[in-house]
Structure formats: structure tokens, C-alpha cells
Amino acid sequence: GQSVAIRTTKRPNDGETYQNTGIAICGFDGPATSSSNMCTTGIYGVKWLQRNLSNGDSQLFRSTQPWIDIRYAEILLARAEAAVELAQNGVTSYSNTDMLEDAMACINKVRERAGADLVKSTAELADMTVPTNKRGTGKNSMIFAPTKGLQIVRVERYKELAVEHKLYWDLRRWFTADTQIREFRWRMLAPYLFASTAVVDAETGIPHGKYIFDTRVADSYGGEHSFDSKYYYEGIPDSERKVNPLLEQNDRY
């Protein structure tokens, strides 16, 4: 998803022409809002893509790229979340394993690999205080949780699993989507490369150099969004309701 455009202009003083190379690293048309070749966020995630496909093969259902759906870090975070939930609901140990100690060990394995500060005490995870900071008012204010201890685990998922298509489903299973996604506008981080000083790698064709990052509202996502609480539940198929007429349809339907 990169393009190189050569533009010829004239100097205002002596009329001499020179070439200015512009490189759109964040999409064929850059971080646009209306082009068919736009990149809506300004950044492409190439982690799962086959970058050597020809244009003819880069079509829907044509890729055979292996897809890693669950990484070990997610397994650790799922275990940590379950352990904190159990501990805060009275199950302090299971099979001779202290739940909070186990949760702290799992979180710290993820943090240690990333070079982040470690959780220093299980008291942080045992904290049953209800978070009071409202959305957009400071650190962790975008991640809702019933307790500060559980909020630590949820924040960890936000950081570790970013852009891995997990967080929307986390919000649904936590039943916080209707409050977190309320009058919400998507934002984008648009990277711009200083083309005049960029150096293109001869082997990969990828330019390297200095960037500026412009954070803005992503207008291509259509303004404000809200999640209605009725979308927490899927509808019961009519075929099943015919088999059992006592089944009541979920509120969504």
C-alpha cells in the first residue's frame, strides 16, 4: 500500500525545473477520506498480509495467508482476567493456586516481553474500588470496569491486543459497549513522511525517514456512533421458536 509520485515544478527565481518525489506510505492515495484507494486510519496493518501478491491476486477470497487467531499473550490475559474475577468474587484459590498471584504472574509475562513496568503487588489486582474517572478524563478513562483491579486486566488487553480485532467483542462481553461507544467519533493517526529527506530501501522499496503524525477525526467513518444495548443479544431463529413456542425473542427483534 505505497506509491511514489514524481512531480516536476519550476523554481520561482531562475525558472530551473527540478523533481520532487512524494511518497504516500499510508495508502495509494494516502490518508484520504473519499478515494477508493484511501486508508481510513492512515496506517496499514501489514502483520497478516501477503505483501508479495500481484495486483491480480490481491482480491477477495484469493489469499492463503495463515492467520493466527489466538496468541499466547491472549491466553495469559484470559487466564488473568478469570483469576481476578474469581478472586474478587470470593474464590481466592483453586487447586492450591492463589488466584491473584497467578493473575499477576500472567500479566507480568506479557509486560516483561514488551519491556513494560511490572505489576508489583497483588494488592493492585485485589483493589475493589470502583473507578470514578469518566470517559476521556484521564488515564484509563476509556476502559470501563466494575473495580480498579479488574480495570488493570482490561487495560492490558487494550494495549496488547490493539488492532487485532478483539476489543469490540471484549466490550460486548463486558457489557460496557453501550457506555463506551456513545456519541463516539473514530479518530485516525495519519503519518506523513518527509519525502525530501527519505531514503528508499533498495531491496524492499520501503522509504525510511522522519515522519509527522497528525491526529484527527476520521470523517470517512460517518460521524458519531453509539452502541444500542439491544445489540448485546442475537436473535433466536424462527425455526427454533416454532419448535419451542415458549422461547421469547430477544429485545433486538
N, C-alpha and C positions, 0 to 999 in steps of 0.2 A: 504494500500500500504506500508507495512513494513515487514521486515523479520529479523530474528535473526539467525545468523550462529555461531556455536561453532567450534573453530579451536584449535587443540592441537599441541603444539610446545615444543621443549626442550630448556632449558636454556643452554647457551654456557659453563658455568663454571662447574656445578655439574651434568649436564645431567638430572636433575629433570624435569618432564613434568608438564605443567600447562595449564589451559584452558583460552583462550582469546575470549571473546564474542564480535562479530562485529554486529552492528545494522544499517541496511540501512533504515533510516526513510523516505527517499525521493524516494521510489520505490523499487520493489522487487529486482532489480539489481542496485539500486542507480542511480545517475545522469549519466548514461552511454550514449553512442552515437550510439550503433549498436545492442543492445539487444532488443528482442521482449517485454521484461518487463521493458524497460527503462522509465525514467521520463525525458522528453526532456528539461524541465526548471530546474529540481532539486527540485521543490516544487509542491506538490499536493494541489489543492484547494478542500477541503472536504465539503465546505459550502453547496453544493447542493446534496451531495452523501448519499446514504443509506449505512452506514458503517457496518450494521449487516447482509448484504446479504451473502448467501453461495456462494461458487465458482460457483456452477452450475447455480445459478440465476443471477450472475453478467455478463449477456450477453446483446447484443444489443436488444432494444425494450422490455426488461423484467422488467424495473423499473417502479414503480408507484409513485415515489417521487414527491411531489408538487413542482412547480417551480415558484418562484417569479420573474416575468419578469420586473416589474417596481416598484421600491421602492419610498417612499415618498420623499427621498432626490433627486431622479432624477426629480420628478415633480417640486420641488423647483428650481432646476438648470435649467430646461427647461423654467420655468417662468422667471427666472432671465435673461437668455440669450435673450428671446424675448423682455423683457423690455429694456435691454441695446441696442439691435438692434433698437428698436423703438425710444428711446431717442436720439441715435446718428444719426438718420435719420429725426429728426425734430418733432417727436411726443413725447413731453416732459411729457404729462399727458393723462390719459384716464379714463373716468368715475370718475373724481375727485381724481384720484390716481396718484401721482408723480411716473413716471416710474423708475427713478434711486433710489428713496427711497425704492420703492417696491423691486427692484433688490437687493439692499444692505441688506434688511431685510431677503430675501430668502437665500442669500449666508451665512449670519451670523447665521441663524438657523442651517445650515449644519455644519458650523465651530464650533459653540458652542457645538453641540452634540459631536463632535470629540475632543474638548478641544484645538482647534487651535486659533490662533490670529484672531480677528475680523477685518472686513473692517471698517475703522474708519471714512471715509468720502465718500460721493457720488462723490466727485471730482476725486477719483481714477477710478471710473467707467465711468466718463464723459471724461476721457483723450482720445483725438482723435489722439494723437501722433502715428505715425507708428512705430512699433517695428523694431529695426535695427540689433539686435543681430542675427547672423547667426546660423544655426543648429550646436549644440554641442559646443557653445562658452560661455556658462554660464547659469545662472538661467532662466528657462522658454524657453530656446532657442530651445527646441524640439517641442514647441506648437506654430504654426503659427497663426496669426490673423491680420486683417487689422488695428486694433487700440489696444493700450495698455489696454484700458478699457475693450474691448471685450476679450482680452487675459486673463484677470483675471478670467472671467467666464469659459473659455475653460480649463485653468489650473485646476480650481476647479473640472471640470468634470473628468479630468485625475486622480486627486487624489482620489476623492470619488468613482468613478466607475471603478477603476482599477480591472482587472481580472474578470469583469462582462460582457465581450463580447459586449461592447458598442462603444469602441473607434475607431475601424476600420470603423464603419458606420458613426461616427462623422466626420472622415477625409474625407469620401466620400461626405457627405452633405455640409461640409465646403469648398470643392474643394481644399483641401491642401494635399491630399494623394500623388499626383504626385511629390510634392516637399519634403514632409516629409519622404516618403518611396522611397528614391532614393539612389541607391548603399548602401542599408541598410543591416546590418547583425544583426540577432537576437542575443541577449545576454541572459545568464542564470545566476541565483544566486543559486549555489549549496551548500546546507547546509551539513556539516559533524559533526556528534555527537562524542564527546569524550566518546567512549564506556566504557573505563576503569573506569570512574567515574560516569557513567549514572545510574540512578535508574529507574527501570521499575515499573509503576503503577500496583499494583496487580489487580485492578478492570478492567482497560481498556487495559492493556498490552502495553501502550504507554510509551516509555522511556523519561525521563526528565534529562536534564543536560546541560553542556556547549557545544556550537557549534562554529565552524568557518564557515565563509561564503566565498566561492570562486566565484568571478565574472569572467565570461569567455564568449567567443563567443560560441553560441550553434551550433556546427557543424552539428547536426542532422537536422537542418532546411535548409541545402543545400546552403551555401554561401551567396552571395549578392542577394538582392531583390530590384526591382524597380516597381513602380505602373505606368502603362501607362495611360495617360489621357483619352484614348478611353474607359476605363473601368468604367468611371463615368456613362455611359448610358447603359441601357439594350436594346436588340434588339426588334424591333417591329415584332410580329408574322406574318409569311407569310399569314396566313389566314385573318388577318386584312388588310394587304396590297392589297389582292385580292378584298376585299370589297370596299376599297377606294384606287385606284391606284395613287392618289395624295400624299399619305404618302411616305415620303422619309426615307429610312433606316438610322438609326444612324451610326456614323462613325465606330463603332466597327464591323459592319457586312458588 
